[in-house]
Amino acid sequence: MILHNDGYVELYDHTSSAGETNGVAGSKPEVVEQLQQRLKVKLGL
């Protein structure tokens, strides 16, 4: 996951053959939310 300062999120499935050519953030909002929460904890936010 890449979280940009403007709130734009990029998420890619590295287990698929598409790799980083097919963003899945829009179809996986629950994964984005989970990763954002983990990131906040790690950064102490």
PDB file of N, CA, C and O in Angstrom:
ATOM      1  N   MET A   1       0.836  -1.171   0.000  1.00  0.00           N
ATOM      2  CA  MET A   1       0.000   0.000   0.000  1.00  0.00           C
ATOM      3  C   MET A   1       0.882   1.235   0.000  1.00  0.00           C
ATOM      4  O   MET A   1       1.896   1.302   0.695  1.00  0.00           O
ATOM      5  N   ILE A   2       0.472   2.201  -0.791  1.00  0.00           N
ATOM      6  CA  ILE A   2       1.109   3.516  -0.799  1.00  0.00           C
ATOM      7  C   ILE A   2       0.022   4.513  -0.442  1.00  0.00           C
ATOM      8  O   ILE A   2      -1.010   4.582  -1.110  1.00  0.00           O
ATOM      9  N   LEU A   3       0.251   5.282   0.605  1.00  0.00           N
ATOM     10  CA  LEU A   3      -0.703   6.284   1.054  1.00  0.00           C
ATOM     11  C   LEU A   3      -0.087   7.656   0.802  1.00  0.00           C
ATOM     12  O   LEU A   3       0.894   8.031   1.444  1.00  0.00           O
ATOM     13  N   HIS A   4      -0.663   8.394  -0.125  1.00  0.00           N
ATOM     14  CA  HIS A   4      -0.151   9.711  -0.485  1.00  0.00           C
ATOM     15  C   HIS A   4      -0.661  10.776   0.488  1.00  0.00           C
ATOM     16  O   HIS A   4      -1.699  10.591   1.123  1.00  0.00           O
ATOM     17  N   ASN A   5       0.060  11.878   0.602  1.00  0.00           N
ATOM     18  CA  ASN A   5      -0.310  12.967   1.511  1.00  0.00           C
ATOM     19  C   ASN A   5      -1.698  13.517   1.233  1.00  0.00           C
ATOM     20  O   ASN A   5      -2.365  13.998   2.149  1.00  0.00           O
ATOM     21  N   ASP A   6      -2.142  13.455  -0.013  1.00  0.00           N
ATOM     22  CA  ASP A   6      -3.468  13.978  -0.355  1.00  0.00           C
ATOM     23  C   ASP A   6      -4.584  12.969  -0.104  1.00  0.00           C
ATOM     24  O   ASP A   6      -5.741  13.228  -0.437  1.00  0.00           O
ATOM     25  N   GLY A   7      -4.240  11.808   0.489  1.00  0.00           N
ATOM     26  CA  GLY A   7      -5.239  10.797   0.808  1.00  0.00           C
ATOM     27  C   GLY A   7      -5.423   9.725  -0.247  1.00  0.00           C
ATOM     28  O   GLY A   7      -6.119   8.738  -0.010  1.00  0.00           O
ATOM     29  N   TYR A   8      -4.810   9.903  -1.408  1.00  0.00           N
ATOM     30  CA  TYR A   8      -4.902   8.898  -2.467  1.00  0.00           C
ATOM     31  C   TYR A   8      -4.171   7.641  -2.035  1.00  0.00           C
ATOM     32  O   TYR A   8      -3.063   7.714  -1.503  1.00  0.00           O
ATOM     33  N   VAL A   9      -4.793   6.474  -2.265  1.00  0.00           N
ATOM     34  CA  VAL A   9      -4.228   5.198  -1.841  1.00  0.00           C
ATOM     35  C   VAL A   9      -3.974   4.316  -3.055  1.00  0.00           C
ATOM     36  O   VAL A   9      -4.820   4.190  -3.941  1.00  0.00           O
ATOM     37  N   GLU A  10      -2.799   3.713  -3.075  1.00  0.00           N
ATOM     38  CA  GLU A  10      -2.479   2.711  -4.081  1.00  0.00           C
ATOM     39  C   GLU A  10      -2.296   1.383  -3.352  1.00  0.00           C
ATOM     40  O   GLU A  10      -1.627   1.319  -2.320  1.00  0.00           O
ATOM     41  N   LEU A  11      -2.889   0.339  -3.891  1.00  0.00           N
ATOM     42  CA  LEU A  11      -2.746  -0.997  -3.312  1.00  0.00           C
ATOM     43  C   LEU A  11      -2.625  -1.981  -4.462  1.00  0.00           C
ATOM     44  O   LEU A  11      -3.419  -1.958  -5.402  1.00  0.00           O
ATOM     45  N   TYR A  12      -1.625  -2.844  -4.378  1.00  0.00           N
ATOM     46  CA  TYR A  12      -1.375  -3.805  -5.450  1.00  0.00           C
ATOM     47  C   TYR A  12      -1.285  -5.205  -4.877  1.00  0.00           C
ATOM     48  O   TYR A  12      -0.835  -5.403  -3.748  1.00  0.00           O
ATOM     49  N   ASP A  13      -1.718  -6.174  -5.670  1.00  0.00           N
ATOM     50  CA  ASP A  13      -1.677  -7.585  -5.283  1.00  0.00           C
ATOM     51  C   ASP A  13      -0.437  -8.217  -5.909  1.00  0.00           C
ATOM     52  O   ASP A  13      -0.428  -8.556  -7.092  1.00  0.00           O
ATOM     53  N   HIS A  14       0.593  -8.366  -5.109  1.00  0.00           N
ATOM     54  CA  HIS A  14       1.848  -8.916  -5.613  1.00  0.00           C
ATOM     55  C   HIS A  14       1.797 -10.421  -5.819  1.00  0.00           C
ATOM     56  O   HIS A  14       2.748 -11.000  -6.344  1.00  0.00           O
ATOM     57  N   THR A  15       0.710 -11.065  -5.417  1.00  0.00           N
ATOM     58  CA  THR A  15       0.591 -12.504  -5.660  1.00  0.00           C
ATOM     59  C   THR A  15      -0.028 -12.785  -7.026  1.00  0.00           C
ATOM     60  O   THR A  15      -0.021 -13.928  -7.485  1.00  0.00           O
ATOM     61  N   SER A  16      -0.559 -11.762  -7.675  1.00  0.00           N
ATOM     62  CA  SER A  16      -1.155 -11.961  -8.998  1.00  0.00           C
ATOM     63  C   SER A  16      -0.105 -11.737 -10.081  1.00  0.00           C
ATOM     64  O   SER A  16       0.937 -11.128  -9.838  1.00  0.00           O
ATOM     65  N   SER A  17      -0.390 -12.232 -11.253  1.00  0.00           N
ATOM     66  CA  SER A  17       0.548 -12.062 -12.368  1.00  0.00           C
ATOM     67  C   SER A  17       0.622 -10.607 -12.825  1.00  0.00           C
ATOM     68  O   SER A  17       1.587 -10.218 -13.483  1.00  0.00           O
ATOM     69  N   ALA A  18      -0.385  -9.797 -12.485  1.00  0.00           N
ATOM     70  CA  ALA A  18      -0.393  -8.385 -12.877  1.00  0.00           C
ATOM     71  C   ALA A  18       0.605  -7.557 -12.067  1.00  0.00           C
ATOM     72  O   ALA A  18       1.043  -6.498 -12.516  1.00  0.00           O
ATOM     73  N   GLY A  19       0.967  -8.041 -10.869  1.00  0.00           N
ATOM     74  CA  GLY A  19       1.932  -7.323 -10.035  1.00  0.00           C
ATOM     75  C   GLY A  19       1.481  -5.913  -9.728  1.00  0.00           C
ATOM     76  O   GLY A  19       0.388  -5.706  -9.201  1.00  0.00           O
ATOM     77  N   GLU A  20       2.323  -4.935 -10.056  1.00  0.00           N
ATOM     78  CA  GLU A  20       2.014  -3.536  -9.772  1.00  0.00           C
ATOM     79  C   GLU A  20       1.406  -2.827 -10.970  1.00  0.00           C
ATOM     80  O   GLU A  20       1.555  -1.613 -11.110  1.00  0.00           O
ATOM     81  N   THR A  21       0.730  -3.558 -11.827  1.00  0.00           N
ATOM     82  CA  THR A  21       0.091  -2.910 -12.974  1.00  0.00           C
ATOM     83  C   THR A  21      -1.412  -2.790 -12.803  1.00  0.00           C
ATOM     84  O   THR A  21      -2.076  -2.126 -13.598  1.00  0.00           O
ATOM     85  N   ASN A  22      -1.953  -3.424 -11.773  1.00  0.00           N
ATOM     86  CA  ASN A  22      -3.394  -3.419 -11.558  1.00  0.00           C
ATOM     87  C   ASN A  22      -3.683  -3.035 -10.107  1.00  0.00           C
ATOM     88  O   ASN A  22      -3.548  -3.858  -9.201  1.00  0.00           O
ATOM     89  N   GLY A  23      -4.079  -1.790  -9.895  1.00  0.00           N
ATOM     90  CA  GLY A  23      -4.399  -1.336  -8.546  1.00  0.00           C
ATOM     91  C   GLY A  23      -5.696  -1.949  -8.052  1.00  0.00           C
ATOM     92  O   GLY A  23      -6.674  -2.027  -8.795  1.00  0.00           O
ATOM     93  N   VAL A  24      -5.706  -2.387  -6.794  1.00  0.00           N
ATOM     94  CA  VAL A  24      -6.885  -3.035  -6.229  1.00  0.00           C
ATOM     95  C   VAL A  24      -7.478  -2.291  -5.034  1.00  0.00           C
ATOM     96  O   VAL A  24      -8.363  -2.817  -4.359  1.00  0.00           O
ATOM     97  N   ALA A  25      -7.004  -1.080  -4.765  1.00  0.00           N
ATOM     98  CA  ALA A  25      -7.486  -0.330  -3.601  1.00  0.00           C
ATOM     99  C   ALA A  25      -8.989  -0.103  -3.660  1.00  0.00           C
ATOM    100  O   ALA A  25      -9.672  -0.216  -2.642  1.00  0.00           O
ATOM    101  N   GLY A  26      -9.510   0.215  -4.834  1.00  0.00           N
ATOM    102  CA  GLY A  26     -10.941   0.486  -4.967  1.00  0.00           C
ATOM    103  C   GLY A  26     -11.822  -0.719  -4.718  1.00  0.00           C
ATOM    104  O   GLY A  26     -12.954  -0.584  -4.254  1.00  0.00           O
ATOM    105  N   SER A  27     -11.302  -1.901  -5.027  1.00  0.00           N
ATOM    106  CA  SER A  27     -12.097  -3.119  -4.843  1.00  0.00           C
ATOM    107  C   SER A  27     -11.824  -3.816  -3.516  1.00  0.00           C
ATOM    108  O   SER A  27     -12.450  -4.831  -3.210  1.00  0.00           O
ATOM    109  N   LYS A  28     -10.897  -3.283  -2.727  1.00  0.00           N
ATOM    110  CA  LYS A  28     -10.541  -3.889  -1.439  1.00  0.00           C
ATOM    111  C   LYS A  28     -10.526  -2.853  -0.320  1.00  0.00           C
ATOM    112  O   LYS A  28      -9.510  -2.706   0.358  1.00  0.00           O
ATOM    113  N   PRO A  29     -11.633  -2.126  -0.109  1.00  0.00           N
ATOM    114  CA  PRO A  29     -11.623  -1.073   0.917  1.00  0.00           C
ATOM    115  C   PRO A  29     -11.358  -1.598   2.322  1.00  0.00           C
ATOM    116  O   PRO A  29     -10.799  -0.881   3.151  1.00  0.00           O
ATOM    117  N   GLU A  30     -11.750  -2.842   2.603  1.00  0.00           N
ATOM    118  CA  GLU A  30     -11.517  -3.397   3.935  1.00  0.00           C
ATOM    119  C   GLU A  30     -10.027  -3.631   4.171  1.00  0.00           C
ATOM    120  O   GLU A  30      -9.547  -3.460   5.292  1.00  0.00           O
ATOM    121  N   VAL A  31      -9.298  -4.015   3.143  1.00  0.00           N
ATOM    122  CA  VAL A  31      -7.852  -4.218   3.262  1.00  0.00           C
ATOM    123  C   VAL A  31      -7.160  -2.875   3.438  1.00  0.00           C
ATOM    124  O   VAL A  31      -6.250  -2.742   4.257  1.00  0.00           O
ATOM    125  N   VAL A  32      -7.594  -1.874   2.666  1.00  0.00           N
ATOM    126  CA  VAL A  32      -7.023  -0.530   2.789  1.00  0.00           C
ATOM    127  C   VAL A  32      -7.216  -0.016   4.209  1.00  0.00           C
ATOM    128  O   VAL A  32      -6.279   0.515   4.805  1.00  0.00           O
ATOM    129  N   GLU A  33      -8.402  -0.162   4.753  1.00  0.00           N
ATOM    130  CA  GLU A  33      -8.689   0.308   6.112  1.00  0.00           C
ATOM    131  C   GLU A  33      -7.815  -0.408   7.137  1.00  0.00           C
ATOM    132  O   GLU A  33      -7.265   0.224   8.039  1.00  0.00           O
ATOM    133  N   GLN A  34      -7.688  -1.717   7.000  1.00  0.00           N
ATOM    134  CA  GLN A  34      -6.871  -2.499   7.929  1.00  0.00           C
ATOM    135  C   GLN A  34      -5.406  -2.061   7.863  1.00  0.00           C
ATOM    136  O   GLN A  34      -4.761  -1.907   8.900  1.00  0.00           O
ATOM    137  N   LEU A  35      -4.885  -1.861   6.669  1.00  0.00           N
ATOM    138  CA  LEU A  35      -3.498  -1.452   6.520  1.00  0.00           C
ATOM    139  C   LEU A  35      -3.279  -0.033   7.032  1.00  0.00           C
ATOM    140  O   LEU A  35      -2.235   0.258   7.615  1.00  0.00           O
ATOM    141  N   GLN A  36      -4.242   0.846   6.825  1.00  0.00           N
ATOM    142  CA  GLN A  36      -4.126   2.210   7.342  1.00  0.00           C
ATOM    143  C   GLN A  36      -4.080   2.201   8.865  1.00  0.00           C
ATOM    144  O   GLN A  36      -3.311   2.951   9.465  1.00  0.00           O
ATOM    145  N   GLN A  37      -4.890   1.366   9.490  1.00  0.00           N
ATOM    146  CA  GLN A  37      -4.884   1.276  10.956  1.00  0.00           C
ATOM    147  C   GLN A  37      -3.545   0.747  11.458  1.00  0.00           C
ATOM    148  O   GLN A  37      -3.006   1.253  12.442  1.00  0.00           O
ATOM    149  N   ARG A  38      -3.012  -0.262  10.791  1.00  0.00           N
ATOM    150  CA  ARG A  38      -1.704  -0.799  11.174  1.00  0.00           C
ATOM    151  C   ARG A  38      -0.620   0.257  11.048  1.00  0.00           C
ATOM    152  O   ARG A  38       0.252   0.367  11.910  1.00  0.00           O
ATOM    153  N   LEU A  39      -0.675   1.030   9.981  1.00  0.00           N
ATOM    154  CA  LEU A  39       0.303   2.078   9.739  1.00  0.00           C
ATOM    155  C   LEU A  39       0.234   3.140  10.837  1.00  0.00           C
ATOM    156  O   LEU A  39       1.268   3.601  11.321  1.00  0.00           O
ATOM    157  N   LYS A  40      -0.969   3.523  11.225  1.00  0.00           N
ATOM    158  CA  LYS A  40      -1.139   4.529  12.281  1.00  0.00           C
ATOM    159  C   LYS A  40      -0.535   4.030  13.592  1.00  0.00           C
ATOM    160  O   LYS A  40       0.109   4.794  14.311  1.00  0.00           O
ATOM    161  N   VAL A  41      -0.742   2.764  13.899  1.00  0.00           N
ATOM    162  CA  VAL A  41      -0.188   2.191  15.123  1.00  0.00           C
ATOM    163  C   VAL A  41       1.343   2.197  15.057  1.00  0.00           C
ATOM    164  O   VAL A  41       2.009   2.594  16.013  1.00  0.00           O
ATOM    165  N   LYS A  42       1.885   1.761  13.941  1.00  0.00           N
ATOM    166  CA  LYS A  42       3.344   1.710  13.788  1.00  0.00           C
ATOM    167  C   LYS A  42       3.976   3.107  13.890  1.00  0.00           C
ATOM    168  O   LYS A  42       5.069   3.269  14.433  1.00  0.00           O
ATOM    169  N   LEU A  43       3.269   4.103  13.359  1.00  0.00           N
ATOM    170  CA  LEU A  43       3.803   5.464  13.374  1.00  0.00           C
ATOM    171  C   LEU A  43       3.437   6.223  14.638  1.00  0.00           C
ATOM    172  O   LEU A  43       3.894   7.347  14.843  1.00  0.00           O
ATOM    173  N   GLY A  44       2.615   5.615  15.488  1.00  0.00           N
ATOM    174  CA  GLY A  44       2.213   6.265  16.729  1.00  0.00           C
ATOM    175  C   GLY A  44       1.277   7.439  16.507  1.00  0.00           C
ATOM    176  O   GLY A  44       1.324   8.429  17.237  1.00  0.00           O
ATOM    177  N   LEU A  45       0.435   7.327  15.508  1.00  0.00           N
ATOM    178  CA  LEU A  45      -0.509   8.418  15.207  1.00  0.00           C
ATOM    179  C   LEU A  45      -1.852   8.200  15.852  1.00  0.00           C
ATOM    180  O   LEU A  45      -2.752   9.025  15.696  1.00  0.00           O
TER     181      LEU A  45
END
